[in-house]
Amino acid sequence: MAYKDKEIKKLYYSIGEVAKMFNVSTSLIRFWEGEFSILKPKKNRKGNRLFTEKDLDNLHLIYHLVKERGYTLEGAKRKIKENKEDTLNNFEIVKSLKKLREFLVQYRDGLD
């Protein structure tokens, strides 16, 4: 049996890494942390924020609502508070469709 490399995932991401992932400024990440109670990154002794995978998922949800769907901050907070499960399900569906589209585009480009 051939050796298969495992995908290495980090346990914690710095605020700079997170900002690059979402293509936003670090100050916006800090601002959202203060505005949304679902964002609770750990902090080390120096006070640096350490984001987990769960934090990244919550940031994805916030980013999707605010930046992609055009919700106001208050609207996004209300949507998450009132109907978090439906919001997460819809977000997961959108994510799956984006991945499928990306695959199909790559497939189409490979046919040329």
Biopython code that builds the backbone (N, CA, C, O; Angstrom):
import numpy as np
from Bio.PDB.StructureBuilder import StructureBuilder

atoms = [
    (1, "MET", "N", (0.846, -1.177, 0.000)),
    (1, "MET", "CA", (0.000, 0.000, 0.000)),
    (1, "MET", "C", (0.888, 1.235, 0.000)),
    (1, "MET", "O", (1.840, 1.323, 0.775)),
    (2, "ALA", "N", (0.582, 2.162, -0.846)),
    (2, "ALA", "CA", (1.387, 3.368, -0.986)),
    (2, "ALA", "C", (1.141, 4.315, 0.180)),
    (2, "ALA", "O", (0.046, 4.392, 0.736)),
    (3, "TYR", "N", (2.195, 5.023, 0.521)),
    (3, "TYR", "CA", (2.098, 6.030, 1.578)),
    (3, "TYR", "C", (1.307, 7.218, 1.057)),
    (3, "TYR", "O", (1.545, 7.711, -0.045)),
    (4, "LYS", "N", (0.386, 7.653, 1.852)),
    (4, "LYS", "CA", (-0.456, 8.778, 1.437)),
    (4, "LYS", "C", (-0.238, 9.924, 2.406)),
    (4, "LYS", "O", (-0.397, 9.766, 3.616)),
    (5, "ASP", "N", (0.128, 11.078, 1.868)),
    (5, "ASP", "CA", (0.333, 12.249, 2.719)),
    (5, "ASP", "C", (-0.986, 12.696, 3.308)),
    (5, "ASP", "O", (-1.998, 12.798, 2.614)),
    (6, "LYS", "N", (-0.955, 12.960, 4.601)),
    (6, "LYS", "CA", (-2.126, 13.515, 5.260)),
    (6, "LYS", "C", (-2.114, 15.017, 5.086)),
    (6, "LYS", "O", (-1.062, 15.655, 5.117)),
    (7, "GLU", "N", (-3.291, 15.567, 4.904)),
    (7, "GLU", "CA", (-3.384, 17.023, 4.837)),
    (7, "GLU", "C", (-3.194, 17.556, 6.252)),
    (7, "GLU", "O", (-3.913, 17.176, 7.176)),
    (8, "ILE", "N", (-2.231, 18.426, 6.400)),
    (8, "ILE", "CA", (-1.937, 18.983, 7.712)),
    (8, "ILE", "C", (-2.761, 20.240, 7.903)),
    (8, "ILE", "O", (-2.696, 21.178, 7.107)),
    (9, "LYS", "N", (-3.535, 20.238, 8.972)),
    (9, "LYS", "CA", (-4.336, 21.413, 9.298)),
    (9, "LYS", "C", (-3.788, 22.026, 10.567)),
    (9, "LYS", "O", (-3.374, 21.331, 11.495)),
    (10, "LYS", "N", (-3.795, 23.321, 10.583)),
    (10, "LYS", "CA", (-3.330, 24.031, 11.765)),
    (10, "LYS", "C", (-4.451, 24.055, 12.796)),
    (10, "LYS", "O", (-5.634, 24.041, 12.457)),
    (11, "LEU", "N", (-4.048, 24.091, 14.067)),
    (11, "LEU", "CA", (-5.040, 24.221, 15.127)),
    (11, "LEU", "C", (-5.449, 25.666, 15.318)),
    (11, "LEU", "O", (-6.606, 25.960, 15.620)),
    (12, "TYR", "N", (-4.490, 26.571, 15.140)),
    (12, "TYR", "CA", (-4.746, 27.981, 15.356)),
    (12, "TYR", "C", (-4.189, 28.804, 14.204)),
    (12, "TYR", "O", (-3.146, 28.481, 13.636)),
    (13, "TYR", "N", (-4.898, 29.863, 13.873)),
    (13, "TYR", "CA", (-4.480, 30.784, 12.822)),
    (13, "TYR", "C", (-4.350, 32.179, 13.421)),
    (13, "TYR", "O", (-5.159, 32.578, 14.259)),
    (14, "SER", "N", (-3.347, 32.907, 12.998)),
    (14, "SER", "CA", (-3.170, 34.281, 13.477)),
    (14, "SER", "C", (-4.174, 35.191, 12.773)),
    (14, "SER", "O", (-4.766, 34.816, 11.760)),
    (15, "ILE", "N", (-4.354, 36.369, 13.314)),
    (15, "ILE", "CA", (-5.309, 37.311, 12.715)),
    (15, "ILE", "C", (-4.849, 37.730, 11.315)),
    (15, "ILE", "O", (-5.677, 37.983, 10.440)),
    (16, "GLY", "N", (-3.541, 37.803, 11.105)),
    (16, "GLY", "CA", (-3.023, 38.134, 9.779)),
    (16, "GLY", "C", (-3.356, 37.061, 8.752)),
    (16, "GLY", "O", (-3.734, 37.373, 7.623)),
    (17, "GLU", "N", (-3.218, 35.794, 9.144)),
    (17, "GLU", "CA", (-3.555, 34.693, 8.242)),
    (17, "GLU", "C", (-5.051, 34.701, 7.917)),
    (17, "GLU", "O", (-5.454, 34.471, 6.777)),
    (18, "VAL", "N", (-5.854, 34.966, 8.931)),
    (18, "VAL", "CA", (-7.306, 34.992, 8.743)),
    (18, "VAL", "C", (-7.694, 36.139, 7.813)),
    (18, "VAL", "O", (-8.533, 35.974, 6.927)),
    (19, "ALA", "N", (-7.086, 37.286, 8.018)),
    (19, "ALA", "CA", (-7.385, 38.443, 7.168)),
    (19, "ALA", "C", (-7.031, 38.144, 5.710)),
    (19, "ALA", "O", (-7.767, 38.540, 4.806)),
    (20, "LYS", "N", (-5.921, 37.453, 5.470)),
    (20, "LYS", "CA", (-5.536, 37.082, 4.106)),
    (20, "LYS", "C", (-6.531, 36.099, 3.494)),
    (20, "LYS", "O", (-6.850, 36.188, 2.309)),
    (21, "MET", "N", (-7.022, 35.157, 4.313)),
    (21, "MET", "CA", (-7.986, 34.172, 3.813)),
    (21, "MET", "C", (-9.240, 34.843, 3.278)),
    (21, "MET", "O", (-9.802, 34.421, 2.267)),
    (22, "PHE", "N", (-9.670, 35.886, 3.965)),
    (22, "PHE", "CA", (-10.908, 36.561, 3.592)),
    (22, "PHE", "C", (-10.663, 37.821, 2.761)),
    (22, "PHE", "O", (-11.608, 38.478, 2.325)),
    (23, "ASN", "N", (-9.408, 38.148, 2.550)),
    (23, "ASN", "CA", (-9.031, 39.335, 1.792)),
    (23, "ASN", "C", (-9.649, 40.608, 2.387)),
    (23, "ASN", "O", (-10.210, 41.443, 1.678)),
    (24, "VAL", "N", (-9.525, 40.720, 3.704)),
    (24, "VAL", "CA", (-10.003, 41.899, 4.435)),
    (24, "VAL", "C", (-8.877, 42.361, 5.361)),
    (24, "VAL", "O", (-7.859, 41.683, 5.502)),
    (25, "SER", "N", (-9.069, 43.502, 5.979)),
    (25, "SER", "CA", (-8.042, 44.013, 6.895)),
    (25, "SER", "C", (-8.177, 43.361, 8.272)),
    (25, "SER", "O", (-9.242, 42.868, 8.643)),
    (26, "THR", "N", (-7.087, 43.373, 9.008)),
    (26, "THR", "CA", (-7.115, 42.817, 10.362)),
    (26, "THR", "C", (-8.036, 43.630, 11.267)),
    (26, "THR", "O", (-8.643, 43.088, 12.191)),
    (27, "SER", "N", (-8.136, 44.927, 10.999)),
    (27, "SER", "CA", (-9.016, 45.758, 11.831)),
    (27, "SER", "C", (-10.477, 45.365, 11.640)),
    (27, "SER", "O", (-11.263, 45.458, 12.582)),
    (28, "LEU", "N", (-10.856, 44.929, 10.440)),
    (28, "LEU", "CA", (-12.231, 44.481, 10.222)),
    (28, "LEU", "C", (-12.502, 43.206, 11.004)),
    (28, "LEU", "O", (-13.591, 43.037, 11.554)),
    (29, "ILE", "N", (-11.526, 42.307, 11.061)),
    (29, "ILE", "CA", (-11.683, 41.070, 11.843)),
    (29, "ILE", "C", (-11.871, 41.426, 13.319)),
    (29, "ILE", "O", (-12.750, 40.880, 13.986)),
    (30, "ARG", "N", (-11.041, 42.342, 13.826)),
    (30, "ARG", "CA", (-11.182, 42.771, 15.222)),
    (30, "ARG", "C", (-12.532, 43.439, 15.466)),
    (30, "ARG", "O", (-13.155, 43.231, 16.508)),
    (31, "PHE", "N", (-12.980, 44.240, 14.507)),
    (31, "PHE", "CA", (-14.275, 44.907, 14.630)),
    (31, "PHE", "C", (-15.400, 43.875, 14.701)),
    (31, "PHE", "O", (-16.272, 43.960, 15.566)),
    (32, "TRP", "N", (-15.377, 42.897, 13.785)),
    (32, "TRP", "CA", (-16.407, 41.857, 13.792)),
    (32, "TRP", "C", (-16.375, 41.069, 15.093)),
    (32, "TRP", "O", (-17.420, 40.647, 15.588)),
    (33, "GLU", "N", (-15.191, 40.868, 15.649)),
    (33, "GLU", "CA", (-15.089, 40.149, 16.920)),
    (33, "GLU", "C", (-15.868, 40.883, 18.009)),
    (33, "GLU", "O", (-16.525, 40.254, 18.839)),
    (34, "GLY", "N", (-15.793, 42.196, 18.004)),
    (34, "GLY", "CA", (-16.529, 42.977, 18.988)),
    (34, "GLY", "C", (-18.023, 43.024, 18.718)),
    (34, "GLY", "O", (-18.819, 43.155, 19.648)),
    (35, "GLU", "N", (-18.407, 42.919, 17.461)),
    (35, "GLU", "CA", (-19.814, 43.034, 17.083)),
    (35, "GLU", "C", (-20.585, 41.717, 17.182)),
    (35, "GLU", "O", (-21.768, 41.722, 17.523)),
    (36, "PHE", "N", (-19.937, 40.601, 16.892)),
    (36, "PHE", "CA", (-20.617, 39.306, 16.843)),
    (36, "PHE", "C", (-20.172, 38.426, 18.007)),
    (36, "PHE", "O", (-18.988, 38.124, 18.158)),
    (37, "SER", "N", (-21.132, 38.025, 18.817)),
    (37, "SER", "CA", (-20.813, 37.229, 20.012)),
    (37, "SER", "C", (-20.356, 35.807, 19.664)),
    (37, "SER", "O", (-19.769, 35.130, 20.508)),
    (38, "ILE", "N", (-20.615, 35.347, 18.440)),
    (38, "ILE", "CA", (-20.194, 33.995, 18.075)),
    (38, "ILE", "C", (-18.690, 33.916, 17.793)),
    (38, "ILE", "O", (-18.137, 32.820, 17.705)),
    (39, "LEU", "N", (-18.030, 35.061, 17.652)),
    (39, "LEU", "CA", (-16.580, 35.088, 17.436)),
    (39, "LEU", "C", (-15.875, 35.230, 18.779)),
    (39, "LEU", "O", (-15.976, 36.260, 19.446)),
    (40, "LYS", "N", (-15.174, 34.198, 19.153)),
    (40, "LYS", "CA", (-14.443, 34.231, 20.410)),
    (40, "LYS", "C", (-13.068, 33.580, 20.238)),
    (40, "LYS", "O", (-12.842, 32.472, 20.725)),
    (41, "PRO", "N", (-12.152, 34.262, 19.551)),
    (41, "PRO", "CA", (-10.826, 33.666, 19.388)),
    (41, "PRO", "C", (-10.088, 33.622, 20.724)),
    (41, "PRO", "O", (-10.279, 34.473, 21.593)),
    (42, "LYS", "N", (-9.253, 32.619, 20.856)),
    (42, "LYS", "CA", (-8.420, 32.532, 22.052)),
    (42, "LYS", "C", (-7.330, 33.585, 21.953)),
    (42, "LYS", "O", (-6.995, 34.050, 20.863)),
    (43, "LYS", "N", (-6.790, 33.951, 23.087)),
    (43, "LYS", "CA", (-5.674, 34.900, 23.094)),
    (43, "LYS", "C", (-4.535, 34.295, 23.888)),
    (43, "LYS", "O", (-4.747, 33.669, 24.926)),
    (44, "ASN", "N", (-3.305, 34.490, 23.381)),
    (44, "ASN", "CA", (-2.147, 33.989, 24.107)),
    (44, "ASN", "C", (-1.729, 35.004, 25.168)),
    (44, "ASN", "O", (-2.414, 36.007, 25.371)),
    (45, "ARG", "N", (-0.633, 34.755, 25.832)),
    (45, "ARG", "CA", (-0.193, 35.650, 26.910)),
    (45, "ARG", "C", (0.107, 37.058, 26.433)),
    (45, "ARG", "O", (-0.044, 38.024, 27.181)),
    (46, "LYS", "N", (0.527, 37.168, 25.197)),
    (46, "LYS", "CA", (0.819, 38.483, 24.623)),
    (46, "LYS", "C", (-0.446, 39.210, 24.197)),
    (46, "LYS", "O", (-0.406, 40.410, 23.924)),
    (47, "GLY", "N", (-1.569, 38.503, 24.136)),
    (47, "GLY", "CA", (-2.821, 39.106, 23.699)),
    (47, "GLY", "C", (-3.108, 38.908, 22.223)),
    (47, "GLY", "O", (-4.082, 39.450, 21.701)),
    (48, "ASN", "N", (-2.256, 38.125, 21.536)),
    (48, "ASN", "CA", (-2.484, 37.849, 20.113)),
    (48, "ASN", "C", (-3.674, 36.904, 19.957)),
    (48, "ASN", "O", (-3.811, 35.934, 20.703)),
    (49, "ARG", "N", (-4.520, 37.195, 18.996)),
    (49, "ARG", "CA", (-5.697, 36.365, 18.743)),
    (49, "ARG", "C", (-5.291, 35.098, 18.007)),
    (49, "ARG", "O", (-4.485, 35.128, 17.078)),
    (50, "LEU", "N", (-5.873, 33.979, 18.448)),
    (50, "LEU", "CA", (-5.630, 32.692, 17.821)),
    (50, "LEU", "C", (-6.979, 32.111, 17.421)),
    (50, "LEU", "O", (-7.795, 31.775, 18.279)),
    (51, "PHE", "N", (-7.210, 31.994, 16.129)),
    (51, "PHE", "CA", (-8.495, 31.558, 15.611)),
    (51, "PHE", "C", (-8.483, 30.057, 15.336)),
    (51, "PHE", "O", (-7.527, 29.536, 14.762)),
    (52, "THR", "N", (-9.541, 29.366, 15.743)),
    (52, "THR", "CA", (-9.703, 27.932, 15.503)),
    (52, "THR", "C", (-10.530, 27.722, 14.237)),
    (52, "THR", "O", (-11.014, 28.680, 13.636)),
    (53, "GLU", "N", (-10.687, 26.466, 13.842)),
    (53, "GLU", "CA", (-11.516, 26.144, 12.683)),
    (53, "GLU", "C", (-12.953, 26.611, 12.903)),
    (53, "GLU", "O", (-13.597, 27.099, 11.975)),
    (54, "LYS", "N", (-13.453, 26.462, 14.126)),
    (54, "LYS", "CA", (-14.820, 26.919, 14.429)),
    (54, "LYS", "C", (-14.934, 28.432, 14.238)),
    (54, "LYS", "O", (-15.923, 28.924, 13.694)),
    (55, "ASP", "N", (-13.917, 29.161, 14.687)),
    (55, "ASP", "CA", (-13.906, 30.612, 14.479)),
    (55, "ASP", "C", (-13.917, 30.945, 12.987)),
    (55, "ASP", "O", (-14.606, 31.870, 12.556)),
    (56, "LEU", "N", (-13.147, 30.182, 12.200)),
    (56, "LEU", "CA", (-13.107, 30.410, 10.754)),
    (56, "LEU", "C", (-14.471, 30.146, 10.117)),
    (56, "LEU", "O", (-14.895, 30.875, 9.220)),
    (57, "ASP", "N", (-15.158, 29.094, 10.588)),
    (57, "ASP", "CA", (-16.493, 28.810, 10.069)),
    (57, "ASP", "C", (-17.447, 29.951, 10.393)),
    (57, "ASP", "O", (-18.243, 30.362, 9.548)),
    (58, "ASN", "N", (-17.366, 30.464, 11.623)),
    (58, "ASN", "CA", (-18.218, 31.587, 12.009)),
    (58, "ASN", "C", (-17.880, 32.837, 11.200)),
    (58, "ASN", "O", (-18.775, 33.585, 10.807)),
    (59, "LEU", "N", (-16.592, 33.064, 10.952)),
    (59, "LEU", "CA", (-16.189, 34.196, 10.119)),
    (59, "LEU", "C", (-16.692, 34.040, 8.685)),
    (59, "LEU", "O", (-17.111, 35.012, 8.056)),
    (60, "HIS", "N", (-16.647, 32.814, 8.178)),
    (60, "HIS", "CA", (-17.184, 32.561, 6.841)),
    (60, "HIS", "C", (-18.655, 32.944, 6.780)),
    (60, "HIS", "O", (-19.106, 33.572, 5.822)),
    (61, "LEU", "N", (-19.396, 32.559, 7.812)),
    (61, "LEU", "CA", (-20.815, 32.872, 7.864)),
    (61, "LEU", "C", (-21.040, 34.381, 7.904)),
    (61, "LEU", "O", (-21.878, 34.904, 7.169)),
    (62, "ILE", "N", (-20.300, 35.075, 8.753)),
    (62, "ILE", "CA", (-20.421, 36.530, 8.859)),
    (62, "ILE", "C", (-20.039, 37.192, 7.537)),
    (62, "ILE", "O", (-20.746, 38.075, 7.052)),
    (63, "TYR", "N", (-18.925, 36.763, 6.961)),
    (63, "TYR", "CA", (-18.473, 37.314, 5.684)),
    (63, "TYR", "C", (-19.539, 37.113, 4.613)),
    (63, "TYR", "O", (-19.844, 38.027, 3.847)),
    (64, "HIS", "N", (-20.102, 35.906, 4.567)),
    (64, "HIS", "CA", (-21.124, 35.596, 3.575)),
    (64, "HIS", "C", (-22.330, 36.523, 3.726)),
    (64, "HIS", "O", (-22.823, 37.074, 2.741)),
    (65, "LEU", "N", (-22.795, 36.690, 4.950)),
    (65, "LEU", "CA", (-23.979, 37.525, 5.173)),
    (65, "LEU", "C", (-23.701, 38.995, 4.880)),
    (65, "LEU", "O", (-24.499, 39.663, 4.223)),
    (66, "VAL", "N", (-22.572, 39.498, 5.367)),
    (66, "VAL", "CA", (-22.296, 40.937, 5.270)),
    (66, "VAL", "C", (-21.746, 41.321, 3.902)),
    (66, "VAL", "O", (-22.242, 42.259, 3.278)),
    (67, "LYS", "N", (-20.746, 40.618, 3.438)),
    (67, "LYS", "CA", (-20.064, 41.015, 2.202)),
    (67, "LYS", "C", (-20.732, 40.467, 0.941)),
    (67, "LYS", "O", (-20.824, 41.170, -0.065)),
    (68, "GLU", "N", (-21.199, 39.218, 0.987)),
    (68, "GLU", "CA", (-21.750, 38.611, -0.221)),
    (68, "GLU", "C", (-23.249, 38.826, -0.362)),
    (68, "GLU", "O", (-23.741, 39.065, -1.464)),
    (69, "ARG", "N", (-23.977, 38.741, 0.744)),
    (69, "ARG", "CA", (-25.431, 38.893, 0.680)),
    (69, "ARG", "C", (-25.883, 40.323, 0.944)),
    (69, "ARG", "O", (-27.041, 40.649, 0.682)),
    (70, "GLY", "N", (-25.005, 41.189, 1.455)),
    (70, "GLY", "CA", (-25.325, 42.594, 1.631)),
    (70, "GLY", "C", (-26.115, 42.937, 2.884)),
    (70, "GLY", "O", (-26.754, 43.987, 2.944)),
    (71, "TYR", "N", (-26.079, 42.066, 3.882)),
    (71, "TYR", "CA", (-26.770, 42.358, 5.130)),
    (71, "TYR", "C", (-26.055, 43.477, 5.880)),
    (71, "TYR", "O", (-24.838, 43.627, 5.777)),
    (72, "THR", "N", (-26.818, 44.257, 6.631)),
    (72, "THR", "CA", (-26.201, 45.197, 7.559)),
    (72, "THR", "C", (-25.692, 44.388, 8.742)),
    (72, "THR", "O", (-26.042, 43.217, 8.889)),
    (73, "LEU", "N", (-24.872, 45.000, 9.584)),
    (73, "LEU", "CA", (-24.377, 44.279, 10.755)),
    (73, "LEU", "C", (-25.532, 43.855, 11.655)),
    (73, "LEU", "O", (-25.563, 42.728, 12.149)),
    (74, "GLU", "N", (-26.478, 44.764, 11.861)),
    (74, "GLU", "CA", (-27.638, 44.434, 12.698)),
    (74, "GLU", "C", (-28.465, 43.314, 12.071)),
    (74, "GLU", "O", (-28.929, 42.411, 12.767)),
    (75, "GLY", "N", (-28.646, 43.379, 10.764)),
    (75, "GLY", "CA", (-29.394, 42.339, 10.068)),
    (75, "GLY", "C", (-28.702, 40.988, 10.164)),
    (75, "GLY", "O", (-29.357, 39.967, 10.370)),
    (76, "ALA", "N", (-27.388, 40.975, 10.016)),
    (76, "ALA", "CA", (-26.623, 39.728, 10.119)),
    (76, "ALA", "C", (-26.697, 39.167, 11.535)),
    (76, "ALA", "O", (-26.862, 37.961, 11.722)),
    (77, "LYS", "N", (-26.576, 40.048, 12.538)),
    (77, "LYS", "CA", (-26.689, 39.590, 13.932)),
    (77, "LYS", "C", (-28.048, 38.966, 14.183)),
    (77, "LYS", "O", (-28.151, 37.901, 14.792)),
    (78, "ARG", "N", (-29.102, 39.640, 13.705)),
    (78, "ARG", "CA", (-30.464, 39.145, 13.899)),
    (78, "ARG", "C", (-30.645, 37.801, 13.205)),
    (78, "ARG", "O", (-31.227, 36.875, 13.771)),
    (79, "LYS", "N", (-30.144, 37.698, 11.976)),
    (79, "LYS", "CA", (-30.274, 36.456, 11.199)),
    (79, "LYS", "C", (-29.585, 35.296, 11.916)),
    (79, "LYS", "O", (-30.128, 34.193, 11.986)),
    (80, "ILE", "N", (-28.392, 35.547, 12.446)),
    (80, "ILE", "CA", (-27.652, 34.505, 13.157)),
    (80, "ILE", "C", (-28.353, 34.145, 14.459)),
    (80, "ILE", "O", (-28.453, 32.969, 14.807)),
    (81, "LYS", "N", (-28.836, 35.149, 15.177)),
    (81, "LYS", "CA", (-29.469, 34.911, 16.476)),
    (81, "LYS", "C", (-30.802, 34.172, 16.329)),
    (81, "LYS", "O", (-31.063, 33.213, 17.055)),
    (82, "GLU", "N", (-31.637, 34.614, 15.401)),
    (82, "GLU", "CA", (-32.977, 34.050, 15.267)),
    (82, "GLU", "C", (-32.986, 32.688, 14.585)),
    (82, "GLU", "O", (-33.773, 31.815, 14.950)),
    (83, "ASN", "N", (-32.138, 32.508, 13.623)),
    (83, "ASN", "CA", (-32.260, 31.332, 12.773)),
    (83, "ASN", "C", (-30.898, 30.779, 12.384)),
    (83, "ASN", "O", (-30.630, 30.577, 11.200)),
    (84, "LYS", "N", (-30.042, 30.534, 13.355)),
    (84, "LYS", "CA", (-28.660, 30.154, 13.054)),
    (84, "LYS", "C", (-28.588, 28.846, 12.267)),
    (84, "LYS", "O", (-27.800, 28.736, 11.328)),
    (85, "GLU", "N", (-29.397, 27.859, 12.636)),
    (85, "GLU", "CA", (-29.308, 26.565, 11.968)),
    (85, "GLU", "C", (-29.684, 26.667, 10.485)),
    (85, "GLU", "O", (-28.982, 26.127, 9.630)),
    (86, "ASP", "N", (-30.783, 27.353, 10.179)),
    (86, "ASP", "CA", (-31.166, 27.533, 8.771)),
    (86, "ASP", "C", (-30.119, 28.348, 8.016)),
    (86, "ASP", "O", (-29.799, 28.056, 6.863)),
    (87, "THR", "N", (-29.595, 29.364, 8.676)),
    (87, "THR", "CA", (-28.564, 30.199, 8.049)),
    (87, "THR", "C", (-27.333, 29.361, 7.734)),
    (87, "THR", "O", (-26.761, 29.480, 6.651)),
    (88, "LEU", "N", (-26.920, 28.506, 8.683)),
    (88, "LEU", "CA", (-25.768, 27.628, 8.451)),
    (88, "LEU", "C", (-26.047, 26.643, 7.329)),
    (88, "LEU", "O", (-25.182, 26.397, 6.489)),
    (89, "ASN", "N", (-27.246, 26.077, 7.307)),
    (89, "ASN", "CA", (-27.591, 25.127, 6.241)),
    (89, "ASN", "C", (-27.545, 25.810, 4.873)),
    (89, "ASN", "O", (-26.991, 25.260, 3.921)),
    (90, "ASN", "N", (-28.119, 26.996, 4.776)),
    (90, "ASN", "CA", (-28.081, 27.735, 3.510)),
    (90, "ASN", "C", (-26.651, 28.061, 3.107)),
    (90, "ASN", "O", (-26.291, 27.967, 1.934)),
    (91, "PHE", "N", (-25.838, 28.444, 4.086)),
    (91, "PHE", "CA", (-24.442, 28.764, 3.807)),
    (91, "PHE", "C", (-23.697, 27.525, 3.305)),
    (91, "PHE", "O", (-22.900, 27.618, 2.371)),
    (92, "GLU", "N", (-23.952, 26.373, 3.918)),
    (92, "GLU", "CA", (-23.294, 25.131, 3.493)),
    (92, "GLU", "C", (-23.705, 24.771, 2.061)),
    (92, "GLU", "O", (-22.882, 24.303, 1.274)),
    (93, "ILE", "N", (-24.960, 24.986, 1.735)),
    (93, "ILE", "CA", (-25.432, 24.714, 0.377)),
    (93, "ILE", "C", (-24.720, 25.625, -0.618)),
    (93, "ILE", "O", (-24.273, 25.169, -1.671)),
    (94, "VAL", "N", (-24.614, 26.910, -0.288)),
    (94, "VAL", "CA", (-23.921, 27.858, -1.170)),
    (94, "VAL", "C", (-22.464, 27.443, -1.347)),
    (94, "VAL", "O", (-21.935, 27.484, -2.458)),
    (95, "LYS", "N", (-21.810, 27.040, -0.242)),
    (95, "LYS", "CA", (-20.410, 26.596, -0.317)),
    (95, "LYS", "C", (-20.277, 25.376, -1.225)),
    (95, "LYS", "O", (-19.359, 25.309, -2.042)),
    (96, "SER", "N", (-21.179, 24.421, -1.088)),
    (96, "SER", "CA", (-21.138, 23.214, -1.915)),
    (96, "SER", "C", (-21.336, 23.553, -3.384)),
    (96, "SER", "O", (-20.654, 23.008, -4.252)),
    (97, "LEU", "N", (-22.267, 24.451, -3.659)),
    (97, "LEU", "CA", (-22.508, 24.836, -5.049)),
    (97, "LEU", "C", (-21.312, 25.564, -5.648)),
    (97, "LEU", "O", (-21.000, 25.381, -6.825)),
    (98, "LYS", "N", (-20.640, 26.389, -4.847)),
    (98, "LYS", "CA", (-19.446, 27.078, -5.342)),
    (98, "LYS", "C", (-18.339, 26.077, -5.670)),
    (98, "LYS", "O", (-17.646, 26.219, -6.678)),
    (99, "LYS", "N", (-18.177, 25.061, -4.810)),
    (99, "LYS", "CA", (-17.161, 24.031, -5.076)),
    (99, "LYS", "C", (-17.509, 23.259, -6.336)),
    (99, "LYS", "O", (-16.633, 22.964, -7.149)),
    (100, "LEU", "N", (-18.782, 22.933, -6.501)),
    (100, "LEU", "CA", (-19.226, 22.206, -7.690)),
    (100, "LEU", "C", (-18.977, 23.034, -8.943)),
    (100, "LEU", "O", (-18.505, 22.512, -9.954)),
    (101, "ARG", "N", (-19.293, 24.322, -8.878)),
    (101, "ARG", "CA", (-19.064, 25.203, -10.019)),
    (101, "ARG", "C", (-17.581, 25.265, -10.364)),
    (101, "ARG", "O", (-17.201, 25.204, -11.533)),
    (102, "GLU", "N", (-16.748, 25.387, -9.332)),
    (102, "GLU", "CA", (-15.304, 25.434, -9.558)),
    (102, "GLU", "C", (-14.816, 24.158, -10.241)),
    (102, "GLU", "O", (-14.002, 24.212, -11.164)),
    (103, "PHE", "N", (-15.317, 23.012, -9.783)),
    (103, "PHE", "CA", (-14.946, 21.732, -10.386)),
    (103, "PHE", "C", (-15.383, 21.680, -11.847)),
    (103, "PHE", "O", (-14.616, 21.264, -12.715)),
    (104, "LEU", "N", (-16.616, 22.103, -12.115)),
    (104, "LEU", "CA", (-17.128, 22.059, -13.478)),
    (104, "LEU", "C", (-16.358, 23.001, -14.409)),
    (104, "LEU", "O", (-16.107, 22.663, -15.566)),
    (105, "VAL", "N", (-15.987, 24.171, -13.908)),
    (105, "VAL", "CA", (-15.204, 25.105, -14.711)),
    (105, "VAL", "C", (-13.835, 24.503, -15.029)),
    (105, "VAL", "O", (-13.360, 24.603, -16.161)),
    (106, "GLN", "N", (-13.204, 23.882, -14.037)),
    (106, "GLN", "CA", (-11.906, 23.237, -14.272)),
    (106, "GLN", "C", (-12.050, 22.092, -15.273)),
    (106, "GLN", "O", (-11.198, 21.907, -16.141)),
    (107, "TYR", "N", (-13.115, 21.341, -15.145)),
    (107, "TYR", "CA", (-13.376, 20.228, -16.057)),
    (107, "TYR", "C", (-13.560, 20.734, -17.485)),
    (107, "TYR", "O", (-12.994, 20.186, -18.431)),
    (108, "ARG", "N", (-14.370, 21.801, -17.623)),
    (108, "ARG", "CA", (-14.615, 22.393, -18.940)),
    (108, "ARG", "C", (-13.310, 22.905, -19.542)),
    (108, "ARG", "O", (-13.047, 22.693, -20.726)),
    (109, "ASP", "N", (-12.499, 23.574, -18.737)),
    (109, "ASP", "CA", (-11.227, 24.099, -19.223)),
    (109, "ASP", "C", (-10.275, 22.972, -19.629)),
    (109, "ASP", "O", (-9.448, 23.148, -20.524)),
    (110, "GLY", "N", (-10.390, 21.827, -18.980)),
    (110, "GLY", "CA", (-9.565, 20.672, -19.330)),
    (110, "GLY", "C", (-9.964, 20.046, -20.642)),
    (110, "GLY", "O", (-9.147, 19.380, -21.278)),
    (111, "LEU", "N", (-11.201, 20.241, -21.066)),
    (111, "LEU", "CA", (-11.676, 19.675, -22.329)),
    (111, "LEU", "C", (-11.141, 20.424, -23.549)),
    (111, "LEU", "O", (-11.040, 19.871, -24.644)),
    (112, "ASP", "N", (-10.806, 21.680, -23.333)),
    (112, "ASP", "CA", (-10.346, 22.511, -24.456)),
    (112, "ASP", "C", (-8.975, 22.140, -24.931)),
    (112, "ASP", "O", (-8.460, 22.751, -25.867)),
]
sb = StructureBuilder()
sb.init_structure("model")
sb.init_model(0)
sb.init_chain("A")
sb.init_seg("    ")
for serial, (resi, resn, name, xyz) in enumerate(atoms, 1):
    if name == "N":
        sb.init_residue(resn, " ", resi, " ")
    sb.init_atom(name, np.array(xyz, "f"), 0.0, 1.0, " ", f" {name:<3s}", serial, name[0])
structure = sb.get_structure()
